[in-house]
Amino acid sequence: MLRLDQLYFRNYFVLFFLTLFVVSVSGYFLLQKIEINNHKTMLENMIDEYHLMQKYLKDPSPLIKEIKKETGVRVTIINLKGVVLFESNRDTKGMQNHLNRPEIQEALKNRIGQAVRYSVSVKRNFLYVAKKYNENFIRMAYALESINEKFLRFWIKAILLFSLAMALAFWIAIKINRKISVDLKNIELSLKNLLNKNYKTVFNKTSCCKEFETIAKQIAKVSAKLEKREKQKAKYTKNLKILSKKQSDIISAISHEFKNPVAAIIGYTQSVKEDDKLSGEIRERFLNKTINNAYKISDMIDRLSFAIKLENENFAPTFSEFSLYALIEDIKENLLQKYKNREIVIEVEDLKLRADRAMFDTLLTNLIENALKYSEDKVIVRLEGADLQIIDKGIGITEENLKNITKRFFRVDSLSWDNSIGVGLYIVKYILKLHNINLHIQSAPNEGSKFWFEIDKLMI
């Protein structure tokens, strides 16, 4: 199978000589016809000029002979009966009647006639043109040999010019063929590099055709995509390893977090079961400890389950109208049962919101409980303008941890400030995202933290 450049060159070579042959042959006959038509027009014009001049002459013989001498054109004057009156090439005596000549017959019908034929009287081929004027026919003729000589010279010049043009085109074709060959080699090399995953050596410039440029650009795009895909694959593999390690760490962390309350439950229940001498007060205290640790496990399971559902399911808020102040009061009452002897200050006016009340209960509970866990002072819930703020004066958060604090299971990586499974702030951020609201955090170590978000979009 031929290469594209070879196929192009071979086809062009065949087309070149085929075109040269066709143009030469067809051009020969076409130019010959054009040359004869030009001489026919010339003879018609000369007849008209002669007619104007011979009107004032009694004997046109000198004029006829002068025309013959100057132009080589044979001039014949014939009357309507076909008798030759004057002839430039010979004596009229003994000349045959010309009434049946083709050009005279045509002129008799149409006033003008023409013919290309052999002249018996002068033994040569002529182009004849005859016109009828009053009682005579004026006929002029030009020897075909002279026409053919002029035509042949013209045709040879035309063929030479055409051959030069074709030769130039052939030279250009060779140059183009070389460029095609170079581009094909580059494309072939680029494809080999792609197969070998060598994406840096793909060319994107061509020296020949727009089509090759398009192909080169497409190859470059494919190369870029494949390179990007390889990087993504490498990144995915790396992330998969990281994820695998994280999953292992998460399982380890969950196991660690569940271990303490489970161990406490087992210890307290065993003590109650095995020691019959326990006083009622101690028994009740052990049972309360057991219940609290069971609640802690249940709370961790609920948070973990809710965080996983948020990520794996398409949650949509169920909007309803509710009182912000009443919601915070309910959350305060519930949390103070768990965090006794703590203070939650509510600085919020009574206003109506339109949002998902259950989701807002969860997010505010998480924010306020986090503040309670990591501070010993009072926790303030404040509405300042359109910002709902939860403020504490606790241990604070480092600048490095602020960037990752809302990520799921962040506590597993940092083991610094969060509690439990490490999904509380992840849940908060996700719920606010469902309401098209952003969470803002301001904190510094040992100075406390402030969490806030805008609620102006939710106000009624």
ZIVEN-V53130 format. One record per backbone hydrogen bond with DSSP energy under -1.0 kcal/mol. NH is the residue of the N-H (numbers start at 1). CO is the residue of the C=O. Records with the same first field share a line. If there is no record, write none. Layout:
# ZIVEN-V53130
NH: CO ; CO
This chain:
# ZIVEN-V53130
7: 3
8: 4
9: 5
10: 6
11: 7
12: 8
13: 9
14: 10
15: 11
16: 12
17: 13
18: 14
19: 15
20: 16
21: 17
22: 18
23: 19
24: 20
25: 21
26: 22
27: 23
28: 24
29: 25
30: 26
31: 27
32: 28
33: 29
34: 30
35: 31
36: 32
37: 33
38: 34
39: 35
40: 36
41: 37
42: 38
43: 39
44: 40
45: 41
46: 42
47: 43
48: 44
49: 45
50: 46
51: 47
52: 48
53: 49
54: 50
57: 54
64: 60
65: 61
66: 62
67: 63
68: 64
69: 65
70: 66
71: 67
72: 68
74: 141
76: 139
77: 86
78: 137
79: 83
80: 135
82: 79
85: 77
86: 77
88: 75
95: 92
98: 82
101: 98
105: 101
106: 102
107: 103
108: 104
109: 105
110: 106
111: 107
113: 130
115: 128
117: 126
119: 124
123: 119
126: 117
127: 142
128: 115
129: 140
130: 113
131: 138
132: 111
133: 136
136: 133
137: 78
138: 131
139: 76
140: 129
141: 74
142: 127
144: 125
147: 143
148: 144
149: 145
150: 146
151: 147
152: 148
153: 149
154: 150
155: 151
156: 152
157: 153
158: 154
159: 155
160: 156
161: 157
162: 158
163: 159
164: 160
165: 161
166: 162
167: 163
168: 164
169: 165
170: 166
171: 167
172: 168
173: 169
174: 170
175: 171
176: 172
177: 173
178: 174
179: 175
180: 176
181: 177
182: 178
183: 179
184: 180
185: 181
186: 182
187: 183
188: 184
189: 185
190: 186
191: 187
192: 188
193: 189
194: 190
195: 191
196: 192
197: 194
198: 193
213: 209
214: 210
215: 211
216: 212
217: 213
218: 214
219: 215
220: 216
221: 217
222: 218
223: 219
224: 220
225: 221
226: 222
227: 223
228: 224
229: 225
230: 226
231: 227
232: 228
233: 229
234: 230
235: 231
236: 232
237: 233
238: 234
239: 235
240: 236
241: 237
242: 238
243: 239
244: 240
245: 241
246: 242
247: 243
248: 244
249: 245
250: 246
251: 247
252: 248
253: 249
254: 250
255: 251
256: 252
257: 253
258: 254
259: 255
260: 256
262: 258
263: 259
264: 260
265: 261
266: 262
267: 263
268: 264
269: 265
270: 266
271: 267
272: 268
273: 269
274: 270
275: 271
278: 275
283: 279
284: 280
285: 281
286: 282
287: 283
288: 284
289: 285
290: 286
291: 287
292: 288
293: 289
294: 290
295: 291
296: 292
297: 293
298: 294
299: 295
300: 296
301: 297
302: 298
303: 299
304: 300
305: 301
306: 302
307: 303
308: 304
309: 305
310: 306
311: 307
312: 308
313: 309
315: 313
320: 355
322: 353
324: 351
327: 323
328: 324
329: 325
330: 326
331: 327
332: 328
333: 329
334: 330
335: 331
336: 332
339: 335
345: 379
347: 381
351: 349
353: 322
354: 458
355: 320
360: 356
361: 357
362: 358
363: 359
364: 360
365: 361
366: 362
367: 363
368: 364
369: 365
370: 366
371: 367
372: 368
373: 369
374: 370
379: 343
380: 391
381: 345
382: 389
383: 347
384: 387
387: 384
388: 453
389: 382
390: 451
391: 380
392: 449
395: 374
402: 398
405: 401
407: 404
409: 422
410: 407
412: 409
414: 410
415: 411
422: 419
427: 423
428: 424
429: 425
430: 426
431: 427
432: 428
433: 429
434: 430
436: 433
437: 432
440: 452
442: 450
444: 448
446: 395
447: 444
450: 442
451: 390
452: 440
453: 388
455: 386
458: 455
460: 352
